[in-house]
Amino acid sequence: SHRRRQGFILTQMPLAGTVIDFWRMINDLEVLTIVMLNSETSNAHDIGVYWPKTDDAHYGPFSVRLAKQEEGRNYIQRTLSFSVTG
């Protein structure tokens, strides 16, 4: 099977119109770690921020909570909790 309980995904930020699809993929593939290759400050004007800036946010049937954020010299590590609400 392609499903792995401790899987990760290496990707670019979703487009603004595909954030719900992004979370659907994370849920369907049971992804535990997301490695994002570009930043929210990229030059792309149509990127979709897929995490809440503070507390929690809802993306369709998915609820995402920002539990912790740590900034390093060349990276940002965010710990998110995720659940299906619908």
C-alpha positions in Angstrom: 0.0 0.0 0.0 1.1 3.6 -0.6 -0.1 4.6 2.9 2.5 5.0 5.6 1.7 6.0 9.2 4.9 8.1 9.5 5.0 9.5 6.0 6.2 12.9 4.9 5.6 15.1 1.8 8.1 17.4 0.1 6.2 20.0 -1.9 5.6 23.7 -2.8 2.9 25.8 -1.2 -0.5 25.2 -2.7 -2.2 27.7 -4.9 -4.8 29.9 -3.1 -7.6 28.0 -4.7 -6.3 24.5 -3.8 -5.7 24.8 0.0 -8.6 22.5 0.8 -7.3 20.0 -1.8 -3.9 20.2 -0.1 -5.4 19.3 3.3 -7.5 16.5 1.7 -4.2 15.0 0.3 -2.5 15.3 3.7 -5.5 13.5 5.3 -5.9 10.8 2.6 -2.1 10.0 2.6 -1.9 10.2 6.4 1.1 12.6 6.2 2.7 13.5 9.5 5.5 15.9 8.2 5.2 18.5 5.5 8.5 19.9 4.1 7.7 23.1 2.2 10.2 24.2 -0.4 9.2 27.8 -0.8 8.2 30.5 1.7 5.1 32.6 2.1 7.1 35.5 1.0 7.9 34.0 -2.3 7.3 36.1 -5.4 4.3 34.0 -6.4 1.1 36.1 -5.9 -1.3 33.2 -5.9 0.1 31.0 -3.1 -2.2 29.7 -0.5 -1.2 29.9 3.1 -2.3 26.6 4.5 -1.7 27.2 8.2 -3.3 29.6 10.7 -1.2 32.6 11.6 -2.5 32.4 15.2 -4.6 29.8 17.0 -6.7 27.8 14.6 -8.4 28.0 11.2 -10.8 26.0 9.1 -10.2 24.9 5.5 -13.4 23.3 4.3 -13.9 20.2 6.6 -10.4 20.5 8.0 -9.5 22.2 11.2 -5.8 23.2 11.7 -4.3 24.6 14.9 -0.9 26.3 15.2 0.6 24.6 18.3 4.1 26.0 18.1 6.4 28.0 15.7 10.2 28.2 15.9 12.3 30.3 13.6 15.8 29.2 12.7 18.4 31.0 10.6 17.2 29.5 7.3 13.9 27.8 8.2 10.7 28.1 10.1 9.3 25.0 11.9 5.6 25.0 12.7 3.9 22.3 14.7 0.3 22.0 13.6 -2.5 19.8 14.9 -5.1 18.7 12.3 -8.5 17.2 12.4 -11.5 16.5 10.2 -14.5 18.4 11.4 -17.1 17.4 8.9 
